[in-house]
C-alpha cells in the first residue's frame, strides 16, 4: 500500500526498494517486473496510490515526504 499526495511524491515499489537498499548500504540489484509476470486470481488496479490529503484536512495528520534527501 502507498499513502501519498501527488504533490508530495509518490513512488513505485521498485523505486522505494532501491532507496531502502541504498540506505542499508546493500549492493543488491532490484529488477523491476510487471504484474503480468506473476499472475494471481485477484485483479490488480492499474494505479493504486492512496492520497493522503484527507488525513491532513480532516485529522490534521501530516505524513512527510517519503524520500530521504
HELIX and SHEET records of a PDB file:
HELIX    1   1 UNK A   13  UNK A   24  1                                  12    
HELIX    2   2 UNK A   35  UNK A   37  5                                   3    
HELIX    3   3 UNK A   53  UNK A   59  1                                   7    
SHEET    1   A 2 UNK A   2  UNK A   4  0                                        
SHEET    2   A 2 UNK A  49  UNK A  51  1                                        
END                                                                             
